[in-house]
Amino acid sequence: MNAVGIDVSKGHSTVAVVRPLGEIVASPFEVCHTEPELSKLAEMLKSMIGETKVVMECTGAYHLPIANALCDADLFVSTVNPQLTHDYGNNTIRKTRNDKLDSIKIANYALSNWLDLPRYIPEGDVRRMLKAFSRQYNKYIKMRTMLKNNLISLTDQTFPGVNELFKSPPRKSDGHEKWLDFAAKFWHCECVCGLTPKAFEDRYRRWCKKEKYNFSQSKAEDIYVSACGHFSVMPKDETTKILITQAVIQVNAVSESIATMLREMNRLASALPEYDVVMGFYGVGEVLGSQLIAEIGDIYRYQKKSSLVRFAGLEPVENSSGKYHGKERISKQGSSHLRKTLFQVMECLLKRAPADDPIFQFLDRKRSEKKPYRSYMCAGSAKFLRVYYSRVKAHLDNYYSEN
């Protein structure tokens, strides 16, 4: 038994090899995440006599190069949650901590849990890229919200209410919103009320044709009335124009990136066999469907339905000690990104209220029992994951048996 403990860092790792009874086969040494050094490490580990298992902590993306390299070399690799190894073997009051000691601790953890170590299975390129796009999509959404709020605070001083003039959704082609492009052209209320109603209508018609938006005469009249009823704080000059137009350019640039990411996410997700099944769930569209597939990953990673629920951190946890019996709560020891996506699906179900959908029926029953909001939302999310697991696994079993 050769237990290989690897303490992963950015660009390099510390490796130690331990056998039972505390025998140190290889004292901790450093390995850079380069192809020559990883190949040399793989050859050294494969040359050892006896069964060899490599254990390392999941550290974002830092562990992927060494984990994939050793997997490609046909070595047993296991990636474990850092919480499992953090307090392992801390039978001391000294709080010394360094990479060498951590690598030995991870190797000893491997010896203690030798038979229960889960084997690391590398994700496919499509799933890995889909997950990366999903995470970036969420970051860009937050950035766009921040920039739009900033723009609205500026337009409230030049053209109050311009963000409420149009209700049309963003265009799928480039992510632009009509009110944003309108604000770039008519950046001050005097750009509208400084014209006659007929002159503004003509200019608005030409602008709609140029920007490929629908024109409505009644909408032009409403815009003119709205512009004439407001008082601006900032003057209509070149400085104010630059301030507003640059803010619009920033929002549009991020929106274009989001539209591109969304198209690529949907393309990647559609290449996976479970795509049609996931899209068949009520409340799941191109965005949420792609994010669900990205965050859940390969369904065969989970041994049963409860494993998927635990991965999302939605399993109930008892909170009691002695005579104290606290309220049951969810663990939250899981993917917060997946929980957020599930809550969005639940919100869609509650808004649309499809009477024949079993998940909505479950949600509605919990809500009618006067359960707290978070309680029935978490219960509905867990229910959704159990149904997801059953449907997707059955579909993939059939798919792979036919192919």
ABEGO torsion letter per residue (X at the ends): XBBBBBBBBBGBBBBBBBBBGGBBABBBBBBBBBAAAAAAAAAAAAABBEBBBBBBBBBEAAAAAAAAAAAAAGBBBBBBBAAAAAABGBBBABABBBAAAAAAAAAAAAAAAAAABBBBBBBBAAAAAAAAAAAAAAAAAAAAAAAAAAAAAAAAAABBGAAAABABBBBAAAGBBAAAAAAAABABAAAAAABBAAAAAAAAAAAAAAAGBBBBAAAAAAAAAAAAABBBABBBBAAAAAAAAAAAAAAAAAAAAAAAAAAAAAAAAAABAAAAAAAABBGBBAAAAAAAAAAAEBAAABABAAAAAAAAGABBBBBBBEABBBBBBBAGBBBAAAAAAAAAAAAAAAAAGBAABAAAAAAAAAAAAGBBAAAAAAAAAAAAAAAAAAAAAAAAAAAAAAX
